[in-house]
Amino acid sequence: MQIVFLNLKFARFLIGGVVKLRVALLNLDRREALNPLAAQLFMWF
């Protein structure tokens, strides 16, 4: 049971990280729409 709980915590941590990364990339994409690197990063997610 404890292993499942740890996995859930880890999954939530990972999902939270991905969401934050996506939000950061969206903000970056909006600020620097002409930056090809930002556009490339945005495409990966």
Residue frames as a rotation matrix with the C-alpha (Angstrom) as fourth column:
MET 1
0.569 0.823 0.000 0.00
0.823 -0.569 0.000 0.00
0.000 0.000 -1.000 0.00
GLN 2
0.440 -0.479 -0.760 2.84
0.168 -0.787 0.594 2.36
-0.882 -0.389 -0.266 0.82
ILE 3
-0.622 -0.685 0.378 4.48
0.462 0.069 0.884 1.67
-0.632 0.725 0.274 -2.55
VAL 4
-0.062 0.709 0.703 1.24
0.977 -0.102 0.189 2.62
0.206 0.698 -0.686 -4.33
PHE 5
0.785 0.351 -0.510 1.07
0.517 -0.825 0.227 5.83
-0.341 -0.442 -0.829 -2.29
LEU 6
-0.050 -0.900 -0.433 4.66
0.132 -0.436 0.890 6.70
-0.990 -0.013 0.141 -3.20
ASN 7
-0.645 -0.148 0.750 3.96
0.724 0.199 0.661 6.00
-0.247 0.969 -0.021 -6.87
LEU 8
0.403 0.869 0.286 0.89
0.902 -0.430 0.036 8.26
0.154 0.244 -0.957 -6.75
LYS 9
0.637 -0.246 -0.731 2.93
0.237 -0.839 0.489 11.03
-0.734 -0.485 -0.476 -5.14
PHE 10
-0.459 -0.887 0.053 5.64
0.245 -0.069 0.967 10.61
-0.854 0.457 0.249 -7.77
ALA 11
-0.353 0.426 0.833 3.07
0.935 0.135 0.327 10.58
0.026 0.895 -0.446 -10.59
ARG 12
0.734 0.655 -0.180 1.48
0.670 -0.741 0.034 13.77
-0.112 -0.146 -0.983 -9.24
PHE 13
0.257 -0.751 -0.609 4.93
0.097 -0.607 0.789 15.36
-0.962 -0.261 -0.083 -8.98
LEU 14
-0.664 -0.520 0.537 5.72
0.523 0.190 0.831 14.39
-0.534 0.832 0.146 -12.59
ILE 15
0.036 0.782 0.622 2.37
0.982 -0.142 0.122 15.62
0.184 0.606 -0.774 -13.90
GLY 16
0.763 0.212 -0.610 2.75
0.441 -0.862 0.252 18.87
-0.472 -0.461 -0.751 -11.98
GLY 17
-0.181 -0.937 -0.298 6.21
0.149 -0.326 0.934 19.34
-0.972 0.125 0.199 -13.48
VAL 18
-0.616 0.001 0.788 4.95
0.770 0.209 0.602 18.71
-0.164 0.978 -0.129 -17.00
VAL 19
0.471 0.868 0.161 2.05
0.878 -0.478 0.009 21.15
0.084 0.137 -0.987 -16.52
LYS 20
0.577 -0.331 -0.746 4.41
0.189 -0.835 0.516 23.84
-0.794 -0.439 -0.420 -15.19
LEU 21
-0.534 -0.825 0.187 6.75
0.318 0.009 0.948 23.22
-0.784 0.565 0.258 -18.11
ARG 22
-0.278 0.527 0.803 3.89
0.956 0.072 0.283 23.53
0.091 0.847 -0.524 -20.60
VAL 23
0.767 0.569 -0.297 2.70
0.613 -0.786 0.076 26.78
-0.190 -0.241 -0.952 -19.01
ALA 24
0.182 -0.802 -0.569 6.26
0.074 -0.566 0.821 28.14
-0.980 -0.192 -0.044 -19.07
LEU 25
-0.686 -0.439 0.580 6.63
0.550 0.208 0.809 27.15
-0.476 0.874 0.099 -22.72
LEU 26
0.211 0.844 0.493 3.28
0.971 -0.240 -0.004 28.75
0.115 0.479 -0.870 -23.59
ASN 27
0.779 0.034 -0.627 4.38
0.279 -0.913 0.297 32.00
-0.562 -0.406 -0.720 -21.93
LEU 28
-0.266 -0.956 -0.125 7.74
0.110 -0.159 0.981 31.80
-0.958 0.247 0.147 -23.71
ASP 29
-0.490 0.145 0.859 6.01
0.850 0.300 0.434 31.10
-0.195 0.943 -0.270 -27.02
ARG 30
0.609 0.789 0.085 3.72
0.793 -0.602 -0.096 34.09
-0.025 0.125 -0.992 -26.53
ARG 31
0.609 -0.443 -0.658 6.59
0.030 -0.816 0.577 36.43
-0.793 -0.371 -0.483 -25.60
GLU 32
-0.331 -0.846 -0.418 8.98
-0.566 -0.176 0.805 35.25
-0.755 0.503 -0.421 -28.30
ALA 33
0.618 0.713 0.331 6.77
-0.134 0.510 -0.850 34.07
-0.775 0.481 0.411 -31.14
LEU 34
0.811 -0.338 -0.478 9.60
-0.552 -0.170 -0.816 34.67
0.195 0.926 -0.325 -33.62
ASN 35
-0.140 -0.889 0.436 12.11
-0.948 0.248 0.202 32.56
-0.287 -0.385 -0.877 -31.68
PRO 36
0.162 0.226 -0.961 12.46
-0.703 0.710 0.048 29.24
0.692 0.667 0.274 -33.59
LEU 37
-0.791 -0.509 -0.339 13.94
-0.118 0.672 -0.731 27.44
0.600 -0.539 -0.592 -30.57
ALA 38
-0.733 0.600 0.321 10.92
-0.486 -0.133 -0.864 28.31
-0.475 -0.789 0.389 -28.42
ALA 39
0.180 0.817 -0.548 8.63
-0.983 0.125 -0.137 27.16
-0.044 0.563 0.825 -31.23
GLN 40
-0.205 -0.356 -0.912 10.56
-0.452 0.861 -0.234 23.87
0.868 0.365 -0.337 -31.50
LEU 41
-0.985 -0.164 0.063 10.34
-0.120 0.367 -0.923 23.26
0.128 -0.916 -0.381 -27.76
PHE 42
-0.385 0.917 0.100 6.63
-0.772 -0.261 -0.579 24.02
-0.505 -0.301 0.809 -27.85
MET 43
0.115 0.410 -0.905 6.13
-0.889 0.450 0.091 21.44
0.444 0.794 0.416 -30.62
TRP 44
-0.671 -0.504 -0.544 7.62
-0.261 0.847 -0.462 18.67
0.694 -0.168 -0.700 -28.46
PHE 45
-0.958 0.285 0.039 4.89
0.038 0.257 -0.966 18.90
-0.285 -0.923 -0.257 -25.79
